């Protein structure tokens, strides 16, 4: 049990440190956008990086979708040796977006997340979040005037 608690504390400290680094460096160039989620009253957040601050040279925008561990800023916007995945694609002329699912990153939290998780059903199943991916695609398509 002590090892588990120690591991949790270590992971928490790492997340706090990485988040501070992201806020100090990575977030300078990135923009954040909000769009409605599939759940009324809750908004999704999208991280956005335009190519060199200019209009995109490539017609098809890129939308990153994170997994179940890390929000988009850590999964795609985190810079190692000065470059993130989003930076590399923006340097190639792509308009790059990354979606935070509800409960992650800068997206709003499910109301159920405000209390203990005991005896609660799973939040954000693959079938459910598909509707949020569709909303993100529609948002990016509208902003970039790209077809789906």
C-alpha positions in Angstrom: 0.0 0.0 0.0 2.8 2.4 0.9 4.5 1.7 -2.5 1.2 2.6 -4.3 0.8 5.8 -2.3 4.4 6.7 -3.1 3.9 6.0 -6.8 0.7 8.1 -6.8 2.5 11.0 -5.2 5.4 10.7 -7.6 3.0 10.7 -10.6 1.1 13.7 -9.2 4.4 15.7 -8.7 5.4 14.8 -12.3 2.1 16.0 -13.7 2.3 19.3 -11.7 5.9 19.8 -13.0 5.0 19.0 -16.6 1.9 21.2 -16.5 3.9 24.1 -15.1 6.4 23.6 -18.0 3.6 23.5 -20.6 2.1 26.7 -19.2 5.4 28.5 -19.3 6.6 27.4 -22.7 4.2 25.5 -24.9 1.1 27.5 -24.4 2.6 30.7 -25.7 2.0 29.8 -29.3 -1.1 27.7 -28.9 -4.7 28.9 -28.9 -7.6 27.3 -27.1 -11.0 27.0 -28.6 -14.3 25.8 -27.0 -17.2 24.0 -28.6 -20.3 22.4 -27.2 -20.1 18.7 -26.3 -22.7 16.1 -26.7 -23.9 16.9 -23.1 -25.8 20.1 -22.9 -24.0 22.8 -20.9 -20.5 21.1 -21.1 -17.9 22.4 -23.5 -15.0 20.6 -25.1 -11.6 22.3 -25.5 -9.4 22.1 -28.6 -5.8 23.1 -28.6 -4.8 24.8 -31.9 -1.6 25.6 -33.6 -1.6 27.4 -36.9 1.4 27.1 -39.3 3.8 29.9 -38.4 0.9 32.2 -37.5 -0.1 32.3 -41.2 -3.0 30.6 -43.0 -2.4 26.9 -43.6 -0.7 25.9 -46.8 -2.2 22.4 -46.7 -5.9 22.0 -47.3 -6.6 19.2 -44.9 -6.4 20.2 -41.2 -5.2 17.7 -38.6 -7.2 16.7 -35.5 -5.3 14.8 -32.8 -7.4 12.7 -30.4 -5.8 11.6 -27.2 -6.2 8.3 -25.4 -7.3 7.5 -21.9 -4.1 8.7 -20.1 -3.1 12.2 -21.1 -4.8 15.4 -22.3 -3.9 16.8 -25.7 -1.3 19.3 -24.4 0.7 16.5 -22.9 0.1 14.0 -25.7 0.6 16.2 -28.7 1.7 19.7 -27.6 4.5 18.8 -25.2 7.8 19.9 -26.6 10.9 17.6 -26.4 14.0 19.2 -27.8 12.0 22.2 -28.7 9.4 20.4 -30.9 6.0 18.7 -30.4 4.0 16.6 -32.8 1.8 19.6 -33.3 4.9 21.9 -34.1 6.2 19.4 -36.7 2.9 19.3 -38.6 2.4 23.1 -38.3 5.9 23.6 -39.7 4.9 21.5 -42.7 2.0 23.9 -43.3 -0.9 22.0 -41.6 -3.5 23.7 -39.4 -3.3 21.5 -36.3 -5.9 20.9 -33.6 -6.0 18.5 -30.6 -9.2 17.6 -28.8 -9.5 17.3 -25.0 -12.4 14.9 -24.2 -14.7 15.8 -21.3 -12.9 15.4 -18.0 -9.4 15.9 -19.6 -7.2 18.9 -20.0 -9.1 22.2 -20.5 -12.4 20.6 -21.3 -15.1 20.8 -18.7 -15.7 18.0 -16.2 -18.6 15.6 -16.0 -20.8 16.6 -13.0 -20.2 13.1 -11.6 -16.5 13.9 -11.2 -17.2 16.3 -8.4 -17.8 13.3 -6.0 -16.1 10.0 -5.2 -16.0 7.4 -8.0 -17.3 4.5 -5.9 -20.1 2.6 -7.4 -20.4 4.9 -10.4 -20.7 3.9 -14.0 -18.0 4.5 -16.5 -17.9 8.0 -18.0 -17.2 8.7 -21.7 -17.4 5.3 -23.3 -16.0 5.0 -26.9 -19.6 5.0 -28.3 -20.4 8.1 -26.3 -17.3 10.1 -27.1 -17.7 9.4 -30.8 -20.3 12.1 -30.8 -17.8 14.6 -29.3 -15.3 13.7 -32.0 -17.9 14.4 -34.6 -18.5 17.8 -32.9 -14.8 18.6 -32.9 -14.5 17.6 -36.6 -17.5 19.9 -37.4 -15.8 22.7 -35.5 -12.5 22.3 -37.2 -14.2 22.0 -40.6 -16.1 25.2 -40.1 -13.0 27.1 -38.9 -10.8 25.9 -41.8 -13.5 25.6 -44.4 -12.3 22.0 -45.1 -14.7 19.3 -46.0 -15.1 16.4 -43.6 
